[in-house]
């Protein structure tokens, strides 16, 4: 079949782009795969694509022009299935595919309640949920959210993000806390400052590595400097070799106020890292067993988060116990299983 991914910007280093690169790379073994980026902030894609995949950036600046350009692309390349990468892309792809033979999957990468602080986004989500052929979401909870809140919702399928299993020897001597992601407001990396003040006052020989880039980087760096934490909180920028970061770390921490099914947690889990995360609407509770291989903390409670981090720092045996239990539930995120679910969905349209 001829498949088309419609993506915002493949030069970005986020989990959405990583998943698009992974899924397109798997599907191109049996299908002809195209990717269209609405824009490219940088010249090169961040995550390498398979040689057989055609990737292009749309030339039109205006939305109506983009829709017409996508529509032409669908006709010329005889696209059978178009995958809108994220719900914000949904209305563009749906309008472009209207009247063609292409079926439309809109792929939710966050969750039903995340509207990115935009008054328009709930309308985009409702439009996608009513006029796609299928909605693909990351968790069972989000499936219920869509089915409960959208009247006339199209079929909703649960397709989690995958994670590879890795042979890893946990470094009990490591004194590195790790976090990663887009440096944007929704990730709440600003909370590293109040958390860090507590943690590093008690454990000044530890460091917190923050991998990623984004619009909030300068603000965050200034806040860290003003708090006197520059020797402890290290900004690593966009890192392509995240494997080495996971292998060096001792604890993974997620501070987000909203996620879908965060790739960073799945990857941290796959490398045997104990995880401490805010217990937000969707994601962490699907990955972490509280008190077994990590901790789920009340969302926004920086004092409890700091105490949980300090507790793990102070108990080597507990960190090792959590690391040994990281493998629990990994079968839910098996790459082969999830690819099979995608193949079944595509073939059913």
KEKE-3310 file (N, C-alpha, C; in steps of 0.2 Angstrom, whole numbers, plus 5000, padded with zeros to 4 digits):
npx = (5004:5001:5007:5005:5013:5008:5016:5022:5035:5049:5062:5063:5067:5058:5048:5037:5042:5052:5044:5037:5048:5052:5040:5037:5049:5048:5036:5039:5045:5036:5028:5025:5031:5028:5033:5027:5032:5025:5032:5050:5061:5074:5087:5089:5082:5079:5079:5086:5080:5074:5081:5072:5061:5051:5054:5047:5046:5032:5028:5020:5015:5003:4988:4977:4984:4993:4984:4979:4991:4994:4984:4986:4997:4992:4984:4994:5003:4995:4990:4985:4982:4982:4992:4989:5000:4997:4984:4982:4986:4976:4964:4969:4974:4963:4954:4962:4962:4948:4936:4945:4952:4960:4961:4960:4970:4970:4983:4984:4996:4997:4986:4968:4964:4974:4976:4986:4986:4978:4964:4959:4962:4954:4943:4950:4953:4940:4935:4944:4941:4929:4929:4940:4944:4948:4953:4969:4975:4985:4983:4972:4964:4964:4957:4944:4941:4940:4929:4919:4918:4916:4904:4897:4910:4923:4929:4940:4956:4968:4985:5000:5015:5031:5044:5061:5070:5084:5100:5107:5118:5115:5121:5126:5134:5133:5129:5120:5105:5092:5083:5073:5067:5057:5060:5049:5034:5024:5031:5036:5049:5054:5052:5062:5071:5065:5064:5077:5084:5081:5086:5099:5104:5105:5112:5125:5135:5129:5122:5110:5105:5099:5092:5088:5080:5073:5059:5059:5072:5082:5075:5075:5088:5092:5085:5090:5103:5101:5096:5108:5111:5119:5130:5125:5113:5113:5112:5110:5107:5100:5101:5107:5112:5105:5106:5118:5116:5106:5112:5122:5115:5107:5094:5078:5068:5052:5044:5033:5017:5007:5005:5006:5009:5024:5038:5051:5050:5047:5059:5068:5064:5067:5080:5083:5081:5077:5062:5055:5040:5028:5011:5001:4987:4987:4999:5012:5007:5004:5016:5024:5025:5020:5031:5036:5045:5047:5042:5026:5021:5010:5004:5013:5018:5031:5039:5036:5041:5055:5058:5056:5066:5077:5076:5078:5092:5098:5097:5104:5102:5088:5087:5093:5084:5073:5078:5080:5067:5062:5059:5046:5031:5035:5032:5020:5024:5031:5040:5037:5024:5017:5019:5013:4999:4998:4999:4988:4978:4980:4977:4964:4957)
npy = (4994:5012:5023:5038:5049:5063:5076:5088:5094:5087:5090:5092:5087:5079:5067:5064:5065:5055:5044:5044:5042:5029:5021:5023:5018:5005:5001:5003:4992:4984:4992:5006:5021:5038:5054:5070:5085:5099:5110:5115:5118:5117:5112:5098:5082:5076:5063:5050:5044:5029:5024:5021:5029:5042:5059:5075:5093:5104:5117:5128:5142:5146:5140:5135:5134:5123:5113:5111:5107:5095:5088:5087:5079:5067:5063:5061:5052:5041:5038:5027:5026:5039:5045:5056:5064:5067:5076:5090:5091:5085:5091:5097:5087:5079:5087:5088:5075:5073:5067:5060:5043:5040:5034:5040:5040:5047:5051:5051:5059:5064:5067:5067:5078:5087:5103:5111:5124:5131:5139:5135:5121:5111:5111:5107:5094:5088:5089:5080:5068:5066:5065:5058:5042:5033:5035:5034:5030:5032:5025:5015:5022:5035:5031:5029:5042:5049:5042:5044:5058:5063:5065:5055:5050:5042:5025:5021:5016:5008:5010:5008:5017:5010:5000:4996:4981:4981:4975:4978:4984:4990:5005:5006:5015:5027:5045:5052:5061:5060:5069:5072:5080:5091:5108:5115:5124:5115:5103:5107:5109:5119:5116:5109:5118:5121:5108:5104:5112:5107:5093:5095:5102:5092:5082:5086:5081:5075:5076:5084:5080:5087:5084:5090:5103:5119:5132:5137:5137:5147:5154:5144:5141:5153:5154:5143:5147:5159:5153:5147:5134:5130:5122:5110:5107:5102:5108:5099:5100:5095:5078:5065:5053:5046:5034:5032:5041:5036:5025:5030:5035:5036:5038:5041:5056:5063:5077:5082:5091:5086:5072:5059:5045:5044:5043:5044:5039:5026:5022:5025:5015:5004:5003:5000:5009:5016:5025:5041:5050:5063:5059:5060:5063:5053:5040:5039:5030:5019:5014:5014:5005:5009:5011:4999:4998:5011:5028:5036:5052:5064:5076:5090:5092:5097:5095:5082:5075:5079:5073:5059:5058:5060:5050:5038:5041:5039:5026:5013:5000:5000:5007:4998:4987:4993:4995:4981:4977:4984:4978:4973:4972:4975:4968:4973:4984:4979:4980:4972:4967:4979:4984:4974:4977:4990:4986:4978:4987:4996:4987:4985:4995)
npz = (5000:4998:5009:5018:5029:5038:5045:5058:5059:5054:5058:5071:5088:5096:5105:5096:5083:5084:5085:5073:5064:5068:5066:5052:5047:5050:5043:5030:5025:5020:5013:5002:5008:5012:5019:5023:5029:5037:5039:5040:5052:5053:5042:5040:5044:5061:5066:5058:5043:5034:5019:5008:5011:5006:5009:5011:5012:5014:5002:5002:5012:5018:5026:5017:5005:5009:5011:4998:4992:4998:4994:4981:4981:4986:4976:4965:4970:4973:4986:4998:5012:5024:5038:5050:5060:5076:5084:5081:5068:5061:5055:5044:5036:5035:5028:5016:5011:5008:4998:4990:4988:4999:5015:5032:5046:5062:5073:5090:5100:5113:5125:5127:5135:5134:5128:5123:5128:5120:5112:5101:5099:5105:5096:5085:5089:5091:5078:5071:5078:5074:5060:5054:5048:5058:5075:5083:5098:5113:5126:5136:5144:5138:5127:5132:5136:5124:5118:5128:5128:5115:5105:5092:5089:5079:5076:5089:5092:5102:5102:5109:5112:5107:5115:5115:5122:5132:5136:5150:5163:5178:5185:5200:5206:5200:5200:5194:5190:5178:5165:5151:5136:5126:5129:5134:5141:5145:5150:5162:5167:5174:5187:5191:5198:5212:5216:5215:5224:5236:5235:5231:5242:5251:5245:5238:5230:5219:5202:5190:5174:5160:5145:5129:5119:5116:5117:5130:5135:5138:5148:5158:5160:5165:5177:5184:5186:5194:5205:5210:5206:5195:5195:5197:5189:5173:5157:5142:5129:5113:5111:5102:5104:5115:5121:5128:5138:5146:5150:5159:5169:5185:5191:5184:5180:5178:5175:5169:5166:5158:5147:5134:5131:5137:5128:5134:5147:5144:5138:5148:5157:5149:5150:5163:5173:5189:5191:5194:5194:5191:5194:5182:5171:5159:5155:5164:5174:5167:5164:5176:5191:5206:5220:5216:5205:5204:5208:5209:5210:5217:5206:5203:5216:5223:5234:5239:5228:5228:5240:5237:5227:5235:5244:5236:5232:5244:5247:5242:5240:5237:5226:5217:5218:5212:5200:5195:5194:5184:5171:5172:5164:5152:5141:5136:5128:5117:5102:5091:5093:5093:5081:5073:5077:5071:5058:5056:5058:5047:5036:5038:5034)
capx = (5000:5005:5006:5008:5013:5008:5020:5023:5042:5054:5069:5062:5070:5053:5045:5032:5046:5055:5039:5036:5054:5052:5035:5038:5055:5045:5031:5042:5048:5031:5023:5028:5030:5030:5032:5026:5032:5022:5038:5056:5065:5081:5088:5090:5078:5083:5080:5087:5074:5076:5083:5067:5056:5052:5052:5047:5043:5027:5031:5015:5015:4996:4985:4974:4989:4996:4979:4979:4997:4994:4979:4989:5002:4988:4982:4999:5006:4990:4990:4979:4981:4986:4992:4990:5004:4995:4977:4982:4987:4970:4960:4973:4975:4956:4952:4966:4960:4941:4934:4950:4952:4964:4958:4963:4971:4973:4987:4985:5002:4997:4979:4962:4963:4979:4975:4992:4984:4975:4957:4957:4964:4948:4939:4954:4952:4933:4935:4948:4938:4922:4929:4945:4942:4950:4958:4974:4977:4991:4981:4965:4961:4962:4951:4938:4941:4937:4922:4914:4917:4915:4898:4899:4917:4924:4932:4946:4961:4974:4992:5005:5022:5035:5051:5066:5073:5091:5104:5110:5120:5114:5127:5124:5139:5131:5126:5116:5098:5091:5077:5074:5061:5056:5060:5043:5031:5020:5036:5037:5056:5055:5051:5069:5074:5063:5066:5084:5086:5081:5090:5107:5107:5107:5117:5129:5139:5124:5120:5104:5106:5093:5093:5083:5080:5066:5058:5060:5079:5085:5072:5077:5095:5093:5082:5095:5109:5099:5096:5114:5112:5122:5135:5121:5108:5117:5109:5114:5105:5097:5106:5106:5115:5102:5107:5123:5114:5102:5117:5126:5111:5105:5087:5075:5063:5048:5040:5027:5010:5003:5009:5002:5013:5030:5044:5057:5049:5048:5066:5072:5062:5070:5087:5083:5082:5071:5058:5050:5036:5021:5005:4997:4981:4989:5006:5016:5004:5004:5023:5028:5022:5022:5034:5039:5050:5048:5037:5021:5020:5005:5006:5015:5020:5039:5042:5036:5046:5062:5059:5057:5073:5082:5075:5082:5099:5101:5096:5107:5098:5081:5088:5095:5078:5068:5081:5079:5060:5060:5057:5039:5026:5038:5029:5015:5027:5035:5040:5034:5017:5014:5019:5007:4993:4997:4998:4981:4973:4980:4974:4957:4953)
capy = (5000:5018:5027:5045:5052:5071:5078:5095:5096:5081:5092:5093:5081:5076:5060:5063:5064:5049:5038:5044:5039:5022:5018:5023:5014:4998:5000:5004:4986:4981:4997:5012:5026:5045:5059:5077:5090:5105:5115:5112:5124:5116:5109:5090:5078:5075:5056:5047:5040:5024:5027:5020:5033:5049:5064:5082:5098:5108:5124:5133:5145:5147:5133:5133:5131:5117:5108:5109:5104:5088:5085:5085:5074:5061:5060:5059:5046:5036:5037:5023:5028:5045:5046:5063:5063:5071:5079:5096:5090:5081:5095:5099:5080:5077:5091:5087:5069:5073:5066:5055:5037:5039:5033:5044:5039:5053:5048:5056:5058:5067:5064:5070:5084:5092:5107:5115:5131:5134:5139:5131:5114:5107:5111:5102:5087:5086:5088:5074:5062:5064:5065:5053:5035:5030:5038:5030:5034:5028:5021:5013:5028:5040:5028:5030:5049:5050:5038:5047:5065:5065:5062:5053:5048:5037:5020:5022:5010:5009:5008:5011:5018:5004:5001:4990:4979:4982:4972:4984:4983:4996:5008:5008:5021:5033:5050:5057:5061:5062:5071:5074:5082:5097:5113:5119:5125:5109:5099:5109:5109:5125:5113:5107:5122:5120:5101:5104:5116:5102:5088:5096:5104:5086:5078:5091:5077:5073:5081:5082:5081:5089:5083:5093:5110:5122:5139:5139:5135:5153:5156:5139:5142:5159:5152:5139:5151:5163:5149:5145:5127:5129:5116:5103:5106:5103:5108:5095:5101:5090:5073:5060:5047:5045:5027:5033:5045:5031:5020:5033:5038:5032:5039:5046:5060:5066:5083:5085:5091:5082:5068:5054:5039:5047:5039:5045:5034:5019:5021:5024:5008:4998:5003:4998:5015:5018:5031:5045:5054:5065:5054:5064:5060:5047:5039:5036:5025:5013:5012:5013:5002:5013:5007:4992:5000:5018:5031:5041:5057:5069:5081:5097:5092:5097:5093:5075:5073:5080:5068:5053:5057:5059:5043:5034:5042:5037:5019:5010:4993:5001:5009:4992:4983:4996:4993:4974:4976:4988:4974:4972:4975:4978:4965:4978:4989:4975:4983:4967:4967:4985:4985:4970:4981:4995:4983:4976:4993:4998:4983:4984:5001)
capz = (5000:4998:5015:5019:5036:5038:5051:5058:5057:5056:5060:5078:5091:5101:5104:5091:5078:5085:5084:5066:5061:5070:5063:5045:5046:5050:5038:5023:5023:5016:5010:5000:5013:5011:5024:5022:5035:5036:5039:5043:5056:5051:5035:5040:5049:5067:5067:5052:5040:5029:5012:5004:5012:5003:5014:5008:5016:5010:5000:5004:5019:5020:5027:5011:5001:5011:5010:4991:4990:5001:4990:4974:4983:4987:4969:4961:4973:4974:4993:5001:5019:5027:5045:5053:5066:5081:5082:5078:5061:5059:5051:5038:5033:5033:5022:5010:5009:5007:4991:4987:4990:5004:5022:5036:5053:5066:5078:5096:5104:5120:5127:5126:5139:5133:5122:5122:5130:5114:5112:5095:5099:5106:5090:5080:5091:5090:5071:5070:5081:5070:5052:5052:5048:5064:5079:5086:5104:5116:5132:5136:5148:5133:5122:5136:5136:5117:5117:5132:5127:5108:5102:5085:5088:5075:5080:5093:5093:5107:5099:5113:5109:5108:5118:5114:5128:5132:5141:5154:5170:5182:5188:5206:5208:5196:5204:5189:5189:5171:5162:5144:5132:5123:5134:5134:5147:5147:5153:5169:5169:5179:5194:5193:5203:5219:5218:5215:5230:5242:5233:5231:5248:5255:5241:5234:5225:5213:5196:5186:5167:5156:5138:5125:5118:5115:5118:5137:5137:5141:5154:5162:5162:5170:5183:5187:5188:5199:5211:5212:5204:5188:5195:5198:5184:5167:5150:5138:5122:5109:5111:5097:5108:5122:5125:5133:5144:5150:5153:5164:5174:5191:5192:5179:5183:5174:5179:5165:5169:5153:5143:5132:5134:5136:5126:5138:5152:5141:5136:5154:5159:5145:5152:5170:5178:5193:5188:5198:5189:5193:5192:5178:5168:5156:5153:5169:5178:5162:5164:5182:5197:5212:5225:5214:5200:5204:5212:5206:5215:5216:5201:5205:5223:5222:5240:5239:5222:5231:5245:5234:5224:5241:5247:5232:5233:5251:5248:5236:5239:5235:5218:5213:5218:5207:5193:5194:5193:5178:5166:5173:5160:5145:5135:5133:5123:5113:5096:5086:5095:5092:5073:5071:5078:5066:5051:5056:5057:5040:5032:5040:5031)
cpx = (5004:5003:5009:5007:5013:5011:5021:5030:5047:5061:5069:5065:5065:5051:5041:5036:5050:5050:5038:5042:5054:5046:5035:5044:5053:5040:5034:5045:5042:5026:5028:5026:5033:5029:5032:5027:5029:5027:5044:5060:5072:5081:5087:5085:5082:5084:5080:5081:5077:5076:5077:5061:5057:5049:5052:5044:5038:5030:5026:5015:5008:4993:4981:4978:4992:4991:4979:4985:4997:4989:4982:4994:4998:4987:4988:5003:5001:4990:4984:4977:4986:4986:4994:4994:5002:4988:4977:4983:4981:4966:4963:4972:4968:4953:4955:4963:4952:4940:4939:4948:4956:4960:4963:4963:4973:4976:4988:4992:5002:4990:4974:4961:4969:4978:4980:4990:4981:4967:4954:4958:4958:4944:4943:4953:4945:4932:4938:4944:4931:4923:4935:4941:4943:4954:4962:4976:4982:4989:4974:4961:4959:4957:4945:4936:4937:4930:4917:4913:4915:4909:4899:4906:4918:4927:4939:4950:4966:4980:4997:5011:5026:5041:5055:5068:5080:5094:5108:5112:5120:5120:5125:5128:5137:5128:5123:5109:5097:5084:5078:5067:5062:5056:5055:5039:5027:5025:5037:5044:5058:5055:5058:5072:5072:5065:5073:5087:5086:5086:5097:5109:5108:5112:5120:5133:5135:5123:5113:5105:5100:5094:5087:5084:5073:5065:5060:5067:5082:5082:5074:5084:5096:5090:5087:5101:5107:5098:5102:5115:5115:5127:5131:5116:5112:5112:5113:5112:5102:5103:5103:5107:5112:5104:5113:5121:5110:5107:5121:5122:5109:5097:5084:5069:5059:5044:5034:5021:5005:5007:5004:5004:5020:5036:5050:5056:5050:5055:5070:5070:5066:5077:5088:5084:5076:5068:5054:5047:5030:5016:5000:4992:4983:4997:5010:5013:5003:5011:5026:5023:5024:5025:5037:5045:5051:5043:5032:5019:5014:5007:5007:5018:5028:5042:5042:5041:5053:5063:5060:5064:5078:5082:5079:5089:5102:5100:5098:5103:5091:5082:5089:5088:5073:5071:5079:5071:5057:5057:5049:5035:5029:5035:5023:5017:5031:5034:5036:5026:5014:5014:5014:5000:4992:4996:4990:4976:4974:4977:4967:4953:4951)
cpy = (5006:5022:5034:5047:5060:5073:5085:5097:5091:5083:5093:5086:5078:5069:5058:5061:5057:5043:5038:5041:5031:5018:5018:5019:5006:4996:5000:4997:4982:4985:5002:5018:5033:5049:5066:5081:5096:5111:5112:5118:5123:5112:5101:5088:5076:5067:5053:5043:5034:5027:5026:5025:5040:5054:5071:5087:5102:5115:5129:5136:5145:5140:5131:5130:5125:5111:5106:5106:5097:5085:5082:5079:5067:5058:5058:5053:5040:5034:5033:5025:5034:5044:5053:5062:5069:5075:5086:5096:5087:5085:5096:5092:5078:5081:5090:5080:5068:5072:5062:5048:5035:5039:5037:5041:5045:5050:5053:5054:5061:5063:5069:5077:5089:5096:5112:5123:5135:5134:5135:5124:5110:5106:5106:5095:5084:5085:5081:5068:5061:5063:5061:5047:5032:5035:5033:5034:5029:5024:5020:5019:5033:5038:5030:5038:5051:5048:5042:5054:5068:5062:5061:5052:5042:5031:5022:5016:5012:5006:5011:5012:5011:5005:4995:4988:4979:4978:4977:4982:4990:4998:5010:5014:5027:5038:5055:5055:5063:5064:5073:5076:5089:5102:5118:5119:5118:5103:5100:5108:5114:5122:5110:5111:5121:5113:5101:5107:5111:5096:5089:5099:5098:5082:5082:5087:5074:5078:5079:5084:5082:5089:5086:5100:5113:5129:5141:5138:5141:5154:5151:5140:5148:5158:5148:5143:5156:5159:5146:5137:5125:5123:5109:5102:5107:5103:5105:5096:5095:5084:5067:5053:5046:5039:5028:5037:5041:5027:5023:5035:5033:5032:5043:5049:5063:5071:5085:5086:5088:5078:5063:5047:5040:5042:5038:5040:5027:5017:5020:5017:5003:4998:5002:5003:5015:5025:5035:5050:5057:5060:5058:5060:5053:5046:5035:5030:5018:5010:5010:5010:5005:5009:5000:4994:5007:5021:5036:5046:5062:5075:5088:5097:5091:5094:5085:5072:5074:5074:5061:5052:5056:5052:5038:5035:5039:5030:5015:5003:4994:5003:5002:4987:4986:4994:4986:4973:4981:4985:4972:4975:4977:4974:4969:4982:4986:4978:4978:4967:4973:4986:4980:4974:4986:4992:4980:4982:4996:4994:4983:4990:5000)
cpz = (5000:5004:5015:5026:5035:5045:5052:5056:5059:5058:5068:5081:5096:5100:5098:5084:5078:5083:5077:5062:5062:5066:5055:5043:5046:5044:5031:5021:5019:5012:5007:5005:5011:5018:5022:5028:5033:5035:5041:5046:5054:5045:5035:5045:5055:5067:5060:5049:5035:5022:5007:5005:5009:5008:5010:5013:5011:5008:5002:5011:5022:5021:5021:5006:5002:5010:5002:4989:4992:4996:4983:4975:4983:4980:4965:4963:4975:4981:4995:5008:5021:5035:5047:5060:5071:5079:5079:5070:5057:5054:5044:5033:5030:5027:5016:5007:5007:4999:4987:4990:4996:5011:5026:5043:5057:5072:5084:5099:5111:5123:5126:5129:5138:5126:5121:5123:5124:5114:5106:5095:5101:5100:5085:5082:5090:5082:5069:5072:5077:5063:5050:5051:5055:5068:5083:5092:5108:5122:5132:5140:5143:5128:5126:5135:5129:5117:5122:5131:5120:5105:5094:5083:5083:5079:5083:5094:5098:5104:5103:5109:5111:5112:5117:5121:5127:5137:5144:5161:5173:5185:5195:5209:5205:5201:5199:5189:5181:5169:5155:5141:5130:5129:5133:5140:5150:5151:5160:5171:5174:5186:5196:5198:5210:5221:5219:5221:5236:5241:5234:5238:5253:5252:5236:5229:5219:5208:5193:5179:5164:5149:5134:5124:5117:5117:5125:5139:5141:5147:5159:5165:5166:5177:5187:5190:5194:5206:5213:5211:5198:5189:5196:5192:5177:5161:5145:5130:5119:5109:5107:5100:5115:5125:5130:5139:5149:5154:5159:5170:5180:5192:5186:5182:5178:5177:5175:5168:5164:5149:5139:5135:5133:5134:5131:5144:5150:5140:5143:5157:5156:5147:5159:5175:5182:5191:5194:5194:5193:5190:5188:5174:5164:5155:5159:5173:5174:5162:5170:5187:5203:5217:5223:5210:5200:5208:5208:5211:5213:5211:5204:5212:5223:5228:5241:5233:5225:5236:5242:5231:5230:5244:5243:5232:5239:5252:5242:5234:5236:5227:5214:5213:5213:5200:5191:5192:5187:5172:5166:5168:5153:5139:5132:5128:5118:5106:5091:5087:5092:5084:5070:5072:5073:5059:5051:5055:5050:5036:5033:5036:5024)
residu = (UNK:UNK:UNK:UNK:UNK:UNK:UNK:UNK:UNK:UNK:UNK:UNK:UNK:UNK:UNK:UNK:UNK:UNK:UNK:UNK:UNK:UNK:UNK:UNK:UNK:UNK:UNK:UNK:UNK:UNK:UNK:UNK:UNK:UNK:UNK:UNK:UNK:UNK:UNK:UNK:UNK:UNK:UNK:UNK:UNK:UNK:UNK:UNK:UNK:UNK:UNK:UNK:UNK:UNK:UNK:UNK:UNK:UNK:UNK:UNK:UNK:UNK:UNK:UNK:UNK:UNK:UNK:UNK:UNK:UNK:UNK:UNK:UNK:UNK:UNK:UNK:UNK:UNK:UNK:UNK:UNK:UNK:UNK:UNK:UNK:UNK:UNK:UNK:UNK:UNK:UNK:UNK:UNK:UNK:UNK:UNK:UNK:UNK:UNK:UNK:UNK:UNK:UNK:UNK:UNK:UNK:UNK:UNK:UNK:UNK:UNK:UNK:UNK:UNK:UNK:UNK:UNK:UNK:UNK:UNK:UNK:UNK:UNK:UNK:UNK:UNK:UNK:UNK:UNK:UNK:UNK:UNK:UNK:UNK:UNK:UNK:UNK:UNK:UNK:UNK:UNK:UNK:UNK:UNK:UNK:UNK:UNK:UNK:UNK:UNK:UNK:UNK:UNK:UNK:UNK:UNK:UNK:UNK:UNK:UNK:UNK:UNK:UNK:UNK:UNK:UNK:UNK:UNK:UNK:UNK:UNK:UNK:UNK:UNK:UNK:UNK:UNK:UNK:UNK:UNK:UNK:UNK:UNK:UNK:UNK:UNK:UNK:UNK:UNK:UNK:UNK:UNK:UNK:UNK:UNK:UNK:UNK:UNK:UNK:UNK:UNK:UNK:UNK:UNK:UNK:UNK:UNK:UNK:UNK:UNK:UNK:UNK:UNK:UNK:UNK:UNK:UNK:UNK:UNK:UNK:UNK:UNK:UNK:UNK:UNK:UNK:UNK:UNK:UNK:UNK:UNK:UNK:UNK:UNK:UNK:UNK:UNK:UNK:UNK:UNK:UNK:UNK:UNK:UNK:UNK:UNK:UNK:UNK:UNK:UNK:UNK:UNK:UNK:UNK:UNK:UNK:UNK:UNK:UNK:UNK:UNK:UNK:UNK:UNK:UNK:UNK:UNK:UNK:UNK:UNK:UNK:UNK:UNK:UNK:UNK:UNK:UNK:UNK:UNK:UNK:UNK:UNK:UNK:UNK:UNK:UNK:UNK:UNK:UNK:UNK:UNK:UNK:UNK:UNK:UNK:UNK:UNK:UNK:UNK:UNK:UNK:UNK:UNK:UNK:UNK:UNK:UNK:UNK:UNK:UNK:UNK:UNK:UNK:UNK:UNK:UNK:UNK:UNK:UNK:UNK:UNK:UNK:UNK:UNK:UNK:UNK:UNK:UNK:UNK:UNK:UNK:UNK:UNK:UNK:UNK:UNK:UNK:UNK:UNK:UNK:UNK:UNK:UNK:UNK:UNK:UNK:UNK:UNK:UNK)
# end
